[in-house]
Amino acid sequence: MDPTGLDLPPLVAAFIFGLLGGAHCIGMCGGIMSALTFAVPPSMRSPIRLSGLLLSYNLGRIASYMVAGALVAGLGTIVALTPETRLALQVLAAVMLILMALYIANWWKGLLRIEALGRRLWKHLEPLGRRLMPVVQVPQAVALGAIWGWLPCGLVYSMLAWSLAIAEPWRGAALMGAFGLGTLPALVATGLAARQLNTLIRHPATRSLAALSIIVFALWQLWTLLPVSAAH
């Protein structure tokens, strides 16, 4: 563990997962980013202003991820009262990462069923977001992004399972923050219509490579748990 009390490798891994999951983010949220961009009055669409609004949206979104990570990790402190339950949460987190990888590569869409769990909450939040549009000020963009962060997403839920296994609110928030930062390049590029990056991220080979990388990491996580399992 590093001197700050945060494990650097998990934060780096979370950032990479967000980066590699950009293909899914574009499919899930790319339309939202484009809609938010076009909702800005034409007279206010200067590159600098648009960039500021796009970053503000994502700042609010990442803040919501961190809040969710802290809440879920806080729940983990209650659930993981014994070594056995903590081990079970760690195994769950690794399995969720594998499911996320299959989702990213379009090999299996089972996570869509998990996304359905968050749709009830989203039905109450979506009208609040609509009231903030059209966005012309940075505070509006941050607020809308904070609401957008609760959009049902299997990728986010997979990372929240990891936060649950961490069972420390501060570390759970940091993990989700690192993940959110990893998703930033793809979504900002979508909002700014960076076609070359979007094409690269959407390419089947890129998605497959991202999925395989996540699966390898998840299997390594499970492998490190084997001695713990044997000890109990």
N, C-alpha and C positions, 0 to 999 in steps of 0.2 A: 504493500500500500504506500502511496506517496505521502509526503509530509502534510499535504492539505487534508488528508483523510479521505480522498477520493482515489479509486483505483483507475490509473490512467489507461491501461489496456481496454477495459470495458467501455470507457468513454470514447476511445479511438474507434473501437469496433462499432459502437452505436452510430458514430458519425459516418463511418464507411457504409453501414447498412442503410442509413438515410440517403447517402449518395448513390449507392447501387440501386436503391429502391425508387430512384427518380423516374424510371419507366412507369411504374405503377402510379406515382404521384401525378405525372402528367395525364395519365388516363383518368384518374380520379378527380383531380383538381385543376387540370389544365383549362378545362372549359370555364371554370369559375374565374380563374385568373384573367382569361381573355374577356369574359363578360364584365369583370370589374374595370378592366382597362378601357373598354369601349363605352362604359357608363360614364366615364369622365368627360365633361364637355370638351368638344374639339379645341376650343380656345385655350384650354388648360392642359393640353397634352404635350407639353414640352418634354424632351427626354429627361431633364433633371427632375421636373415635377413628377413625372410618371415613375421614375426610379424611386423617388422618395416615398410615393404612395405604395408601390409594390413592396418595398422593404418594410413599410409600416404594417401592411396587411400581415406579412410573414412574422414580424415581431410579435404581434398579437397572437398569431397562431402558435408560435413556439412557446409563448408564455402560457397558453392553455395546456400545451403538452406537459410543461413543467409542473403546473398545478395538478394535473391528472397523475403524473408520475409520483409526486409527493403524497397524494391521497392514497393511491394504490399501494405504495411502499409502506405507508402508515398502516394500512390494513394488513400488510404482510407481517408487521411487528406483532400483531395480535394473533394471526394465524400460525406463524412459524414459532410456536412455543416449545417445540421439541426438535431434536436433530432429525427425526423421521419426517416431520411435516416440512421442515426447511429443505430437506433433500427432495421431497416430492415437488415442492415449488420450483426448485432448480431444474428438475427433469421436465416439468411442465413448460418452463421458459424455453428450454432447448427444443422441445417438440414444437412449440409455437413458432420458433425461428425456422424450423424445417418446413412447416406449413406455409409460412410467409414466403419462403424461397420458391416453393411449388406454385404459389399464387403469382409471384413476380414473373416467373418464366411461362405462365399460362399452361402449366402442366396439370394443374388441379385447382379447382375454384371453390374448394370447401370452405375457405375463409369467408365467402359471401354469406354463409349461414351465420357466422359469428358477427359479421357487420350488421345483420338484421337486429341483433340485440340492442344496438344503439339507436335504432331508428325512432323509437318512442320518444327519447330525449330530444332528438333532432327535430321532431315535429313541433316541439314547443320553442325551440331556439331559432329555427329558420325564419319565422315571422319577425322576430326581433332584428335579424340581420337585414331583412328587406326594408325596414323602417330607416335604416342608416344610408340607404342608397337614394340618389347618386352620391358617391363620396367625392368631396372636394377639399376636405381638410385632413391633416395627418391624424388628429385625435379620432375622427370618424373611421379612418382606415385601421387604426390600432384596435378600436372597439369591434369593428366588423371581423377583423382577423381573429380576435379572441373568441368570437362566436363560431367562426369557421373551424377553429381548432377542435371543436366537438363533433365535427362531421363524422359519421360512422365510417371507420376505415380499418380493415383487417391488418394492414401494415402497422398502424398505431397500436392496435390491440395486442399484436405480437410483442411489441416493445414494452407495453404495459405489463405483460406477463413476466418479462424480465425484471421490471421494477418491483413487481410483487415478490419475486424471489430474493431481491436485494434486501427487502424489509427494513430499509432505512430511508425516511422521507427525504433528507437532504441529498443522498446519493441517487434516489429515484428521480428527483427533480433534475439533477445534473445529467443523468443518463438520457432522459427525454429531451433535455435541452441540446445535448450533443447530437442526438438523432434528428431533431428539428433543424439544426444548422446544416446537417448533411443533405436534407431535402431542399434546402434553400436554392442552390444553383439551378436545379431543374425548373422550379416554379417561377423564379425570377426571369429565367431565360424564356419561359413560355409567355409570361406577361409582356416581355419586350420583343416577342416574336423572333427569337434567335433560332431560326429554322435548322441550322446545321447541328447545333447541340441537341435539339429536340429529336432530329432524325437519328442521331447516334444513340441516344438513350432509348428510343423506341425500337431500335433494330433487334430482331430476334436473337442474334448472337450476343449482343450486349446483355439482354435480359437473361439469357441462359448462363452467361459467365457470372453475372451477379448472383443468380440463384445457386449455382454450384459453389461459389465462394461462401455464401451464407450457410449452405448445408455442411460444408467442410468444418466451418467454425462451430456449428451446432453439434456435430458429431464429436468434435474435439471436447466440447463442453461435457457431453455425456460420458466420454472416455475418462475425463478427470474425476467424474463422480463415482466411477466403478469402485475404486478402493474404499471410498466412504460407504458405499452400499454394502460391500463385503464386511466392513468393520461392524456394521449394525445387523 
